[in-house]
């Protein structure tokens, strides 16, 4: 029989699935037979006579109890849920330190990768490992087994998700406890045949943006138009910029002249040069840790005599920080050109920076950025 703890875990995992996604998720999970799955989907499709979601979840739990599902099967369902909604986790990017260039050129064996990670993790702790492949990304769910009971809280707190694009130099991991992170990282290092990893100072909830920033770092901002094939293949051939929509409309447009047209064009050019003309990666936070000489001497003249560097942390937070910054100029909230530090987010593929003066460069780590 399935323990009451696993019953609670299953109920909580199913509770994370939206009603409109429950049927397709159960079909993809493929643990229940076709007849039971069709019956549950029928409950979901009753229209105005809809069965409450809680009742349907309870029905699914009862069917799973009859089949005596395992913890591994519940872990597979949790993996499917997080693949569909990666924004529920906070992700961090790590760069793989390769020993030579030949490591990347070898054909990636998915089964061997799964087997190596399992073997390496077994040397550290008991675990259950699930894997799935979506497009060109390999997903792992690592569930650490601690103690004799599998409570809902331990099931979620002891799970770590890893996303790896074969052939790349980066892995993306969900947040994990320090004690687990060190062991999991060692297992991944051995499985991928690299010498170590380094945190890329890039994190957030939007997984696609983090993947794009790390994997396509050279085609961000202004250069994105080249990767998206938005450049005229033959600039010597003159093409019509737009279709003619009638003489009356042309006359109407010519009669409308913006008073600050030159200023608007200049603003658009500067924004395109800094951020590009395409959709920007979605980052919820950009952080700058500064260790510099205090420069606000007019406001606090006594600070000018301060010998030690001034420590300060500046954070920009929001649903989409880069897009919000880009909108400041057209809205009139920013009049000057943006500092190059904002452009470094796209150029360097990171959203956490450490800034210090050139005079304090000696003895500092090479990972820090200079102003």
C-alpha angles and dihedrals in degrees: 000000000000111000121244088246092059089046089057091046092051092048091052094048091049089047090063092060118093117238094243090052099044097088096048091044092053090049091051092045089054095192096121118062121254096259094053091044092051090049091054092046087052089057089052094050100053093112113202091008090058118166113233113264092235090057091051092049090051089050091053091049091052092050091049091050090055090055092046095228119201132237088250090061091050088050089054090053090050089052091053091050093052093046088055093045111026090159088080089074132058111234133203128197123226127190118225116228105219122203094215141352093256092073092070095045095059117100110261114240109204095194092049090049091053092047094049093049090049093050094046094047092048089065090062108034146339111275148154119234128200127184135193134171123220119180104311097337127097113212124202128187112198114194115189115211112218122172129347098288129072103209121177091247094052092043091061100033092051095050124099127185123211126192119193130177107207113241094022130111095230141076125191120212135185119238114286138177114270092244093054096039095062094052095043091049091052090051092050092048091055094043094050095042096236129136098234147317135254127202110246095209088238120122141147146120100268103085096186091055092049091049092048093048094049101037098038101033094142094057102055130116114356092003093058090088089066094052090047092048093240095140123103105257091212112028091182092067111084112223131186109259094214141359118266110253099187137301094259092057091047091053091048092052093047091053091058110080122175114224092219097036094131091050092050092050090049090050092050092049093050092048092048091050092050102037107009127235098272134082112296126228113267111245123168096199141024115190130192120191107197129200101174143124113285108256103181093091095147092057095041111016093175090065090065089075092053110118100190117075120266113246119212138153122210121191131189112197135177144109091288113004099182094050090046091053090048091054093054095081098051090045091053094242092118124038104174130068113276117260113260089242090078091052090053089070090070097033096049100029097232138107101197117072137178113209128195138160122266088242089063094047095107112095094010124125118260089234092073124090125233126223 
